[in-house]
Amino acid sequence: MIEPKDIDLNLLVVFQEVFQERQISSVAKKLSLSQPAVSNALARLRKSFDDELFVRTAAGMQPTPLAQQLAEPIASALANIRQALNRQESFDPTSSKRHFTLAMTDVGELYFMPKLVQLCRQFAPQLQLSTLRANNLDLKTEMETGRIDLAIGAFEGISEALYQRRLFEQNYVCLFRREHPLAAASISSRDFLAAQHLIVASTESPYDKINQLLEKAGIQAASHFSVPHFVAVPYIVSTNDLLVTVPEKLAESTALPFNLQYVKTPLRLPTLQTNVFWHRRFNQDQGNQWLRNFIAEHFAQ
């Protein structure tokens, strides 16, 4: 059994950085060490754990199964030590220049970012925000390492390592231009099924399930037009007589600027629950706490 006294804490810092960066040169630059010094630290770690830990490949230093198991507890332990050493440092949004990265879908960016930018300029003028598209990301790994601070969306099958807070539920609605021949307070099932539709052929969960239901109703088979993402939707339907089925928050955000109208879809579709997610490593981080509470204050319903 390895005891804390048997290992240099700095070696664990090197371990965490190699796990995140996967490149010796990047770790050396980040820690202000020489590449031989980083390699020597890895050699000492390998001896301590009796395992290769990281194997050099064409894609960089890839972790062994043991390194994968060690990554989260080591990262958590270092975070706790860092927090203990910096207890006197409090987060002040009015002066903080901290950079936060949020993972969202394109729908999330359309709905959240305009208001978030406005709010941050008012309440946290030096704060930096950037977003990453959540699709194709391993949210658990990205949030575990701190590369992503929060994820916002209707994500399903989320790891138990992530905490979550409910923001709101929303329905799917039918979106179309105000001059559409079917423009009214409601649309009948018959008119809805007979109309031409724009399909958002997203493979992301839970939108893929909605596409399955549209296909089952006969919508996709009768459609001639599709796009892979939601971003282009308001531009497209504002210029023709296509209908499109979208989350209500997207319709709410785009209706006025694009001269669109939306009504409840006549199909029975499940609701979407949007949550904010964060990794348990950063549950006590004051900046992370402030940002997720700030988002909940202004967006939760």
N, C-alpha and C positions, 0 to 999 in steps of 0.2 A: 504494500500500500504506500502511495506517495503522500507524504505529509507536506503542509504548506512550507515548513522550514526547509524542506528538501529541494525547493525550486525557487529560482530567482523570479520575482514578480515581473521584471522587465521582459523575461522570455515569453510570458503570457501576452504581453502587449504586442510583441512581435508575432506571436501566433495569431492574434485577432486581426492584425493588419494583413498578414499573408492570406488569411482566410477571406478577407474582404477584397483585397486588391488582386491576388493571384499572380503578381509580378514582383520579383525580388527588387528590381530597380525602382519600382513605384514605392515599395515599402521603405527602401533605403532613403529615398528623397523625402518621404513624408515624415520619417523619424529622425532625419538628419544624421544618418549613419552611412557607413560605406557598405557596398554590396557584400564584401567578404565578412563584415561584422554581422549582417543579417543572416548570411549562410552559416556562420559559426553558431549563431543563436538557434537556428533550425537544427543544426547537428546536436546541440545540447538537449533540445526538446526531444528529438528522436531517441536519444539515449535514455532520457528520463522516462519516456512512455513506451520504449521498446517497440516503436512503430515508425514507419516512414512518414506518417502524418500528411505530407504533401509530395506529390509525384510530378516531376516536370513533364509536360506534354506540349503539343503544338498550340494548345489553347491556354497555356500558362500553368501555374502550379495548382494542380487539382487535389482536393482533400481526399484522404482515405476514409473508409467508413468510421474509423475511430475519431478522426478529426471532425467529421460531421457531428458525431455524438458530443464531442467536447465543446463545439463552437458556442452553442447557446449558453451553457452554464458558465463558461469562461467570460463571455461577453457580459452576462448578467453580473458576475462577480466584480468585474472591472468597473461596470457602471455604478455599482453600489459603493465601491471604493472612491470613485471620482465624486460621487454625490456627498460622501462623508467628508472628503477633503475640501469641498467647496460649499459647505452648508451656509457660509456667510454670504454667498452670492445669490441674490434674489433676482427674479425676472421682472423687468420694468418695461412693459410694452411701449411706453411713450418715448423711450430712449434706445431700446434694443435694436441692434443691427443684425440680429440673428436671421439666418436663412432657413426657411422651412420648405420642404418638398411634399406635395400632396399628390396622391394617386387618384385619378378619376377616369371615368369614361368620357367620350366626347359630349354626351348629354350633360354630364356633371359639369364640365368646363363651361358649357353654354349657360347653364343655370347659376352656378355658384360664383364663377370668377368675376363677372362684372360687378356684382354687389360686394364681393370680398375685397376687390381692389379699392372700391370707394370707401368701404369701412376701414380698411387698413390705413389709407391715406389720412383718415380722420382721427383714428384712435392709436395707430402704431405707425407713424409716418416714415420711420427708417427701417421697418421690418421688410424682409425680402421673401417673396413667395414665388415658387415655380411649381409647375405640374408635370406629371408623367402620365401617359395613357396606361390605365390599369390592365388592359388586355395584354396577354402574353407575359405578364410579370408574375414572378413568384412572390406574392405579397408578404408571406411569412418571412422569407429570407431577406427581402429588401427592407422590411420594417425591423427585423431583428438586428440587422447590422447598422440601422440608423440612416440608411440612404433615403428612406421614405419615412416621414414623420407621422402622417395620417393618411388614411384611405377613406374616401367618401363615395358611397354608392350602394346599389342593391345587390351586393355580392353574396353569393351562396357558397356553402361548403367551406367556410372560413376556419382556419386553424384555431384550436383552443388556446394557442399562445397569444391570440389577439383579443383584446377587450373591445367592446362595442357599446355604442349609445344610439338609441333610436332618434332620428330626426323627424321623419314624416312618412306617411303612406300616400300614394298617389294612384290614380286610375289611368288606364289607357283611354285616349280620346281620338276622335277622327278630326284631322286637320285639313283645311282647304282654303282657297282664296275666297274673299268676301263676295266676289262676283260669280262664284260657281253656281250653275243652274240648280244645284241641290241646297244652296245656302238657306238655312232655316234654323229654328231653335232645336230641331231634332231631325234625324234621318231614319227612315224606316229600314228594316232589314232587307226588304226587297230592293230598294234603291241602292242601299249600301253594297249588296252583292252584285248588282248589275253594273255598277260604276267601274271606271278604270282606276286602278290603284298604283301608287308608287310603293314598292316594297323595300324596306330597310333590311337587307339580307345579312344582318349581324349574326355571327356565330357565338357571341359572348352570352354567357348566362347572366340574367334570366331572359334576355331578349330572344334567344333561340327558341324558347318554349312558346313565346307569342307567335313566332313565325310558323311553328308547327300547327297552332290552332287556326291561324289564318289560312294555312294550306288545307287543313281539314275542312274549313268552311267553303273552300273553292276560290279564295281570293288570289292566291299566288298563281294558280293555273291560268286565271283570266288576265293576269297582269303582264304587260310588255316592258315594264321599266323597273329597275332595281338599282340601289346603291348600297355599298358595304357599311356606311356609317351615317350617323344622323346629321352631321354638320351641314351637308348640302341640302337637306330636306326643305327648309323654308325658302331657299332660293329657287328650288325646282317647282314646288307646288304654287308659288306666288305668280307663276307665269302661264299656267294652264289649268285644265279641269281635272287634274288627278286628285284623288283622295289618298291620305296616308295615315296610318295608325301609329301614334307616338305616345310616350309618357306625357302626362298632363303638364308637368313643369316645363317641358320643352315647348309645348304649345303656348303656355302662359308667357314664356319669355320672348317668343318670336311673333306672336299674333299682331301686336301693335306695329312694330317696326316694318313688318313685311305685309301689312294689310291682310291678315289672315283671320279666319274664324275657326273655332273648334267646338265640337259637341260630343256628348257621350256616345261612344260606339254602341251600335245595337247588338254586337256580339258580347257574350259573357266571357270576359277575360279577367285573369287574376290581377290583384293589385300589386304594386311594387312597394317594398319597404326600404327606405334609404336610411343607412346608418353611417356614423363616423366610427372608424376603427383605429386602434393604436396597439402597439406591442406592449406586453406587460413589463418589459425592460424599462420603458419610459413612462410608466404609470405615475411615478412620483416626480418626474422631471417638471420643473415649474413652467418652463416655456411651453412644453407639450400640453400641460394642464391648461394653461391660459388659452392656447389656440383652440383646443377642442371645446372648452367652455364658451369661448367667444363665438365659435361657429354654432354651437347649440343655442346660444342666446338669440342669435339673429336668424336662424333657419329652422329651429325645431318648432313643431306644431303640436 
